[in-house]
Structure formats: structure tokens, C-alpha cells
Amino acid sequence: MAKKKALIIGTGLGGMATALRLAHKGYEVEMVEKHHQPGGRLNQLKKDGFTFDVGPSFFSMSYEFKELFDYVGVPNPLGFNELNPLYSVYFAHRDKPYNIYKELDKLAKEFGDHEPNFEAKASKYLKAAKEIFHDTEYKVVKRNFNGLLDYGASLATVPLKHGPKLFRSMWSELGRHFDGQDTKVIFSLVAFFLGATPFDTPAVYSLLNYTELIHDGYWNVKGGMYKIVEAMVKLLTERGVKMTFNTEIVGVEANEFNVTAFIDQHGKRHTADLFVCNSDAAMFRGVILKRRKFNEHKLDGMDWTLAPFTIYLGVKGKLEGLHHHNYFLGSNFNEYADNIFKTSIAPEKPYYYVNVSSKSNPDCAPEGCENIFILCPVPDLRYKKTWEDTEQLANTIIQDLSERVGYDIAANTLTRTVYNPIDWRDKFNLYRGSGLGLAHGMNQVGGMRPANKDELFSNLYYVGASTIPGTGLPIVVISSRLATERILADHPIS
């Protein structure tokens, strides 16, 4: 008897994790990918002897990777580096950075007189964040929903004490616990991991402070983040999963109830018994399936995460003052974060993140050199449509970083690559260049997010950042498990 065949569109982490689960369960699996190599945003750039992680540079909830490999019966093939300090934060008004440690007593010393009684304040704040995490983990995050009524019923089981946090911002919540501006800014940085500002992020996401400081911390992968992709590809190849690259799906064939084929840019039909979309779940419904609910006007009206502006630098010399993960901020955080992301003008004094992965993975750069990845969140292409000022913004950021670390980076640059939001849109099919897909306001989480099972076609499913449960590497691993549960129930191997 022939195996049931699954076609997966996109080779991001969610797509590969789903492919691995389905292959393990006995399905024949084929994958098609627009880019020239697998990984989606979890990609790699090799240039002039340097190796760069293109997108994600660290993650929390490392145990979700263990769950995935346990699911398919293999030991975890990845080596993890735990980060502590988690990151360093440089403010323009302060000579030295804050080093953010997991130990609250060490962190209290970093804040010193800036935040009196820090340990007591942080302990109270993190206790509440812990309760939110564990009270919602299996009721909102790690489960499928059969419509809004099912979602509402699940929400009704969440303790009422968390209700007010649905209606105030993360920034407002931080103001209830901390007094110092620097403290509130540092604790609010986790909102940017969701691709939003703390003024737009609901207070329930204070749970992310619990995950970073207490629950699991932050990790990266020995040898670079792309080792995740390489390990997944090896496992998929061993299980007979076929991958085809430089192949973009542009159309669909379907009858009343099922998809019969997807069509690529060359007119080739890709057939299967069931289909899984690892492209953006909202955009795919609008652009490929032509759903009225997801037309361009409706998509533009949704809340999307910030767009990435990224710089990849190979630099001669060692930057001793930088850790693996660093944030460089100005002194006008509230004004900057509240306004800059919905304008058509690039920032004159940008805020940005710097990752020097050669600090923990020396093979990423030639001897005596560093590889520097810079991410500056910027407006998506709804707000800033053109990027003729790409090189100007890159130069501004590099000059600012040089001044703040006391090293002439531009003069010592051996290789340089810049991706603006248009590049991100075109390389990885990101709607309007949005870096992490749909944002996570209360009207776009859980059962309010685009479902992982299609509304019309009984053999089409979705996995990844813009479906449930949301964005982030461990979260899309969870997404793969939820999508697989749907498929196993609807299309079991007989």
C-alpha cells in the first residue's frame, strides 16, 4: 500500500520539524522552498571566510528541541551554549553597560542605586510572571482550538487575576513594579523579541521575563545557529524526505473540499494527499488562496511585527568590550519606541542589537577577526516604502557602534552585507518585510490567530510564526506538534 504523501511549502524550522514528525509517523514527505537553501529566517550567510547567522541568534525554552527529538526517537544532535550574562545593555547616557545576569543578587549589583530594593521588586514581579506562564502554557499556547467558542472556553479556565494584564501594556505593568527608567527599559526589551514595542505589547507577556531569568534562560548553538538546520536536514534525509529549492508556489488547484495541487513559478504541479504551509499563514491565504478575509486591505489592517534592518560585518581585530549579545540604546526610549516604527523616515540615532557570535563560536571568523551581526528594528513597508537610504543608515549605525566601543569598525571591515526590509520580503516571503509575522496583541493570539487548519480545504494545514501559537524558535517547534496532531487525527496512516 502506498504511503500518504505530504507536501510542505517552506523549509523554515516549523516546516522541517513538521516534516520530521510526519516522516517518523510513516508519511512520505516532500518539501519545496523559494530560497536556495533551507532554514527560512533561520538561515546562514557565508562570505569572505566569515559565517553569519542571518536571523535568530539565541532562544529560550530549549526543552522544546528535546521534545522534538524525543518525538522521533533520536538523541538531541545539537550542542547548546547557555548564556550568562544573558546580554549587555548600553545606554547613551551611561559609560558602562548593564550586564544582565540570571542571578538576581548579581543583577541587583548591576542596577545599584538606580533601582533601590531591586531584588524584592524583581522577585514579586517575576513571581506574577511565573504564574501567568504556567497558568496559560497548556490552556493557550500548547493546544489546538476548534473555533472561537473552544478558545473562549479555554480562556475561561485561566485564573481571573490575570485578566487586568490583558488590557494594559507591558510598559504600564513594569511601572507598577519598578521606579528606574533603565530598569523598565531593560525588562521591556523582551517585547522586541516578539517584534513589537512594550507600549503595544500586552502585560501578559511579562511571562517572557520569567522564561529568560528563571525558567530556562537563553541559549545558542555550538558552531552557530544554522547547526539546527544542518542537523534537521540530516535527519530528514535519513528518512527519505525530498527537498526542492528555488521553487516558489504561486498558485493552487482545488475542488470544493480539497487542494489537489500547488503550482510553482514554472507552472509545475506539486501534488500530494495533504499539504502543509510553512509560508506566512495570513499572507498565503490572501496572496495564493485569494481569500477575501485576507485580501491586501485586510492584511495591511492587521498588526504586524517590526521589520528587520540587518548588517553582517567581518571585522579585523578583536572587540574586547562586547559580549555575545548586546543592545545599544539612546536616552529617549519612550519617544523612540512609541513613534519611530510608524514613520517613513529612518532614525537619525538608531537603537540596535549586536551579536558577536565569534565570541563563543571562533570558527565563524578567521583568526584575529570577529563576525558582527547588527539588527535594527525599523518600520515595515506599509510605513516606509522605499530604502534608497540603506547605505546611509548602515553607515550611521556602524559609526555609532564604533564610537561607543572605541574601535574604528569601518576602517577594519573586511566584508559587509546589508539586508533592508525589501530584501527580507523578497528572500523569505515576509509580508511587507515584517520580521516575525503577525504581532501578538490580544486580538491576534490563541484562537484569534490564523488557524493551523484551513477553513475550507480539509487537507491543508499551516505551521510557523503567523499561525498558532506564535513566533520564536521554540514556539514554532510547538506549532509543528500542534499541526501534526491535526494531521494524524484527520489523515491517519491506515
N, C-alpha and C positions, 0 to 999 in steps of 0.2 A: 504494500500500500504506500502511495506517495505521501511524503510529508506535507503538512500545510506550510505554505510559503508566506513569510512576512517581508515586506519591503519597507525599509526605514529611510526616510528622507532627511539627510543631515547626519554628520558624524561628530556632533558635539558630545560632551560627556553623557548627557541624558540619552542620546541615541545609541551610543556604544554600550552603556550599561543595560539598556533595554534589549539590545541585540544579544548581549551576553546571557542575560536571563532567559530569553526565548530559545536561544540555541541550546542552552542547558536543558530546557524542558522538552526538546525534541523537534522544534520548528526548523525549517530551512529558512535561513535569513540572508537577505541581500541588502546592501546599503548603497545609496547614491549621494554624492557630495558635490556641491558647487565649487568649493575651493580645491586647490591642487594637492592638499594633504589633509589628513583627518585632524579633528580636535575642536572645530568651531572656534569660539573665542579662546579656548584653552589651547593655543597654538604656539608655534615656535618660529623664530627668525634666526637664520644663520648668515653671518656676513663678515667678511674680512677677518676670520679667525675668532670672532665673538659669537656667542649663542645667547639669544634673548627669549624669555617667556613673553609672548605677545600680549596676553591678557592677565588672567588671575595669577597672583604671586604668593598667596597663602590662603588658608582655610581654617575653619573651626569644625567641630563635630566630626572629628577624624574617625570615630567609630562607625560612621555610615559607610566608609570604604570597607571596613572589616565586615560589615553586614553583607555588602555586595559580594565580596569574595567568598564568604561563608556560604552564601546562597548557591554559588556554583561549585562549591566543594574544593576550593583551592586556597592555600595559604596566601596571605597578603604579599604580593610580589614587590611592594613599594617600601622604601625606607623613608621614614619621616624624621624631620628635624623639628623639635619643639622650640618655639620662640619665647625667650625670656631674657631681656625685656621684649615685650610684645612689639613695641615700636617706640620711636622717639618723636617728640613734637617740638618743633622750632617756631617760636613766635618772633615777629619783627621787633617787639618791644623788649625782648629778653635776650641776654647774651648767651646763655647756655640752654640746652634743650631740657624738656622734661622726659625722663626715661620711664616708660610705663611698665611697671613690674606687676606680676600676678600677686605677689605677696603684699597685702595691704599695709603692713608696717613699713616696708621699703618704699611703697608708693607714697605713704604719708610723709616720709622724709623728703621726697621729691617736691611735694607741694609746700612743705614748711609752713611759714607764716601766711602764705597765700590762702590756705584753707584750714583755719583752726579746727581742731576736733575732727579731723578728716576721717579717721578710722571708724568712729562711731557713726558719722553721717553715711559713709560708704557702706558700712555693714547693714544699716537699716534699708538703704536704697537697694542694695543687691539682694537682700532677703526678699523684698517685694518682687524684684525681677525674677528671682528663682521661682517664686510661687506662680507667676504668670507663665513661665516656661513650662513647668511641669503640669499646670492645670490646663494648658492648651495643646500640649505636644501630641496627644493621641485623639483629641477632640476636634482640632482644627488643621493640624499640619500633616499627621501621618495617617490620613484616611481619605477614602473616596466619598463623594456625595452624589446622591441620586436626586438632584434638583434642589431648589431653594428651600423647600419645606424640610428636607432632610438636613440641610445645612443649618437652618434655623433651630431645628430640634437639637442638634448637636451643640450649638452655641448656648442654648438654654441650660445646658448642664455645666457650663463654665461658671464658677462662683461669681456672684453678683458684685463682690468687692472690686473686681477688675473693670467693671462697667465704665466708671468715670474715665479710665485711661483710653477708652475708645474715642473720647470726644475732646481730649486735649492733646496738644503736641508734645513731642519728646522734649523740646526745649522748655516748655512750661513745666513739665514734670521734673526736670532737672533743677529748675528754680525753686521747687518745693523742698529740695534736699540739700542743695549746695549754695554757697554765697559767692565764691570767687568766680570771676568770668573765665579765667583759664581752665578751671576745673570743669565748668559746664561745657566749654568748647571741647575739651578733650573727651569727656564722656559722650558727647554728641557725635563724635566722628563716626561711630558705628552706623549712623543713619546714611552716611555716604556709601557704606558697603552695600546698602540697598538701592543705591543710585538716586538718593533724594537728599534733601536738607532736613535738619532736625525741626525746622518750622513747618514742614509738610508731612513729617513722619509721625504717626500716632504714638502716644506714650507707651502703648503695649510693647513696642519694640525696645524698651529698656531691657527686655529679656536678653538682647544681644550683649549687653554689658555683663550679664551673668555668664553667658557662654564664653566670653573672651577672658574674663578674670578668674572664674571659679570652675565652671562646669567642664571645660575641655581645653581652653586656651586656643592659641593659634599655632599652625604647623605649616611647613613647606616640605618639599620632597627632595631627598638627596639626589643630586645630579640635575636638578631643575624640574619645574612643574610639568614639563612635557613628558617626563618619565611616566606620568599617569597614562597618557595617550599611548605611548610605546608599549606599556605593559598590557593595556586593553587590546591593542591591535594584535599582539602576540597570542593572547588568549582567544580572541575571535578567529584568528587564522587557524589555530589548532582545532577549532570547532567548525571549520568549513565555511565561515561567513565571508561572503564576497563583497568587496568594496570597489566602487567605480567613482573616479574623481573627475573634476572639470565637467560635471554634469548637473545642470540646473533644471529643476522641474518648473515648467511654465504653463502647464495645462492639465486638465483632468477629463477622463471619460467615466461616465457613471450611468447606472439605470436608476430607477426610483428609489432603491433601497441600499445599493452598494456601489462603491468605487470599483470599476473594472480595470482601469489602468491610469497611470500618470504619464504625462508626455514631457520629454525633455526639450532643450533648445534646438536639437537637431531633428525633432519630430519622431524620435524613437519612443515606442510604447514600453512602459515598465509595468508588468502585470504581477499579480500576487493574489493570495486568498485574503490577506488583510494588510493594512498599511498603517505605518506609524510616522507621524510628522514630528521631526525634531527641529524644524524651522519654527519661527515665531508663531505661536498658536493663534494670535489675533490677526496678524498680517496675512498669514496663509489663508485663513477663512475669507478675508477680503479680497486679496490680490489673485489667488489661484481659484478658490471656490466661488468667488463673486457673490458672497453673502451680503445682503442689504444691511444687515446689522453691523457689518464690519467694512462698510464702504469707506472711501478716503475721508469723507467728512466725519464719520463716526470714529474712525481710528484717530484722527487728529484731535478729537474731543476727549479722548481717553488720557489718563495720566501716565506719562512715560518716564523712565529713568533718565538721568543725565547722560549726555553724550561724552565719550572719551576723546581727549586730545593727547596723543602719546608720542614720546620721543625715546629713541633707542640709541644710546651713545656708547661707543667703545673708546675708552679714555686711557691714555698713557699715564702711569703713576698710580699711587695708592691714596685713597681718600680716607685718612685715618679717623676723621671726625664723624663719619657716618656709620650707622648701624645697617642691618639688612633692610629694615623698613623705617621710613622717615616721613613726617609730614611737615611742610613748610607753610606757615600761615602768617597773615598780616595782623593788624591790630584793630580791624574793623569788621570782625566776623559777622555780627548780626546784619549789618548793612550789605556786606558782600554776599552772604549766603541767601539773603532774602530777595536780592534784586538781580544778581549777575546772570542767573541761569535762564532768564526770560527776556533777554535783550538781543539785539543784532550786533552788538559790539563786543569784541574780545576784551578781556580785562587788561588794564594797564599794569596792575600789580597782582598777578595771579596767585591763587593758592594752589598747591600741588603736592603730590605724593611722589616719593623717590624710593625705588627699590634697587639695592646693590646686591644682586644675587651672588656675585663672585665672592662676597664675604663668607658665605657658607658653602658655596659650590665653586671652588677655584678653577675647575675645568671649563667654566663658562667664558673665561677670558685668558688671553696669553699671559705668560709670566710677567709680573710687574705692571699689570693693567687691571682695570675694573670695567665691568659692564654695568651701565646705568640705565634703568628704565624709569621714565618720568610720566606720570599720569596727571593731567589737569582736567577736572570735570568742567564741561562747557555747555552752553545751550545746545539743544538738539536742532535739527534742520527745520523745524517749524518756526523757530525764532531767529536763528542765524543761518540764512540760506546759502551764503557764499563764504569761501575761505581763501580768498586771494591773499589774506594776511597771515597765512600759515607760517611762513618762514619768520615773519616779524614776531609772532607770538612765541615761536620756538626760541628765537634769539633772546627775547625778553626773559623767558624762564631760565635759560641757561646762564645768562648774565646774573640774574638774581641769585641763583644757586651758587655760582662762583663766588660772589661777594659774601654770601652767608657761611660758606665753608672755608673760605680763604684759599681757594685754589682756582687757577685760570683753566676752567674746563674747556672752553672754546679753543684755546691755544694748544691744548693737548688732546683734542679729539682726533681719533684715527678713523672712525666710521660713524655715520649719523643717518638715521632714518626717522621720518616723521609721518604719522598717520593722523589725519584730521577726521571729523565725523563723516565726511563724504567717503573717505577710504574705508572706514569701518562699515558704513552702509553697504558699499559695493562689494567688499571682500566677504562679508559674513551675513548679508541679507538682513541687516538690522534696520527696523523701521525708523525712518528719519534720523538714523545714526544713533538711536538710543542704545546705550551700552549694555543694559541689563534687562531690556524688555519692559513689560508693563510695571508700573510702580505699585506700591503696596499700601495704598490708602484703604480704609475700611470698606470702600465700595469695589475694591479690586483684590480681595483676598478670599481664601476659602472657596465657598460655593459661589462667590461673586466673580471669581476669576474665570476666564475661558476654560470650559470643561476639558478633561482629558479624554472624553469620549464624544465623538461628533454628534451633533444634534439630529442630523438627517441620515447619514450613512452608517450602517451597522458594522462596517468593517474598517472604520477609520478612527485612529486614536492619536493623541498628542502627548508629547513629553518635552520637558525643558522649562526655561525660565518664565515664560509667559502663560503657562498653564499652572495647575496646582502642583505643589504647594507654593512655589515661587522661585526666586533667584538665589544663586550661590551654589558652589560645587556640591556640598553635602545635600543641599535641598533638591538639586536635580537628580542626585542618586536616589533620594526618596521618591521623586517623581517617577523614576524608572520602575520602582517597585509597584507603585500605585497603578501605572499604566499596564504593567504586566499582569497584575491581579485582574484588571478588567478583561484583558485578552484571554487569560486562562479560563475565566468564567463564561465568556461569550463564544470562544472558539477553541474548546478543549481538544487536545490530541486524543483521538479515539483509539 
